Amino acid sequence: ADSEHCENAIFRVGDSMLGIAGHPEFTVPYGEALIRARADSIGPERAQAGLTSLARPTDGEVVGRWIAAFLKYGYR
């Protein structure tokens, strides 16, 4: 998987290693706190875009199921 800001957002190596660059475990309040704390280094436009994006639904539950299935069964 990839995104505009991360060419390799999710990857696997073989059947037993899964790498996730994003943080599906982050809650919206935690994400907001991180963005606000780093707004100076992120820049005002990108910080605002990040804050705005927090209003959209997340895929945390789906990604959580992927992780659980990968840990239980490996890649299939």
N, C-alpha and C positions, 0 to 999 in steps of 0.2 A: 504494500500500500504506500501511497505517497500523498503529499499535499503541496500546496504552493510554497510552503516554507521548509519542507523536509522531504528530500528525494527518497529516503528510505525510512518511512514512518513505521512500518511493520515488516518484519522479515522472519524467515525461518532458515535454519541450517539443519539439513537432514530431517529426521523424524522426531527429534527430541529437544531442539532449541528454538525458542520463539523470542524474538526481540521486538519490543514496542517502545518507540521513541516518545510517543504521546503519554498522557497520564489519565487513563480512563477512571482511575480511582479518585481523581480530584473532584471535589464538589464545586458547585457554582460559587458559593461564598469564598472558598479557598482560592479558586481561580481569580475571582475579583480582587481579593487581598493581594495576591501575587502581582497582578497587573498594576494595581495602584502603587504597590511598593517599588515597582521597577519602572514606573512611568517615565522617569527622567532618562533612563538608559534606553528604553524602548522607543521613546519619542511620542509626542502627543497624538499624532494621527493614528499610529499603530496601536497605542494604548486604548484610544477611544474605539477603534475597530474591534479590538479584543473584548472590551467591555460590552459593546453592542452584540457581539457574537454570543455572549453568555445567555442572552434571552432566547436563543434557539434551542430546540430539544437536542439532547445529547444521545450518543449511542453507547453510553456506559453500560447499560444492562446487556446489550447485544455483545459488546466486546467482552464483558465479564463471562458470558456463556461460552464465547470462543476460547477464552483462556482456560476456563474450567474443562472444556472438552479436550483441549490440547493436552492439558496436564493429565487427564484421565486416560485418553486414548492415543496420544501422539498424533502426528499428521497422517491423515488418510485421504 
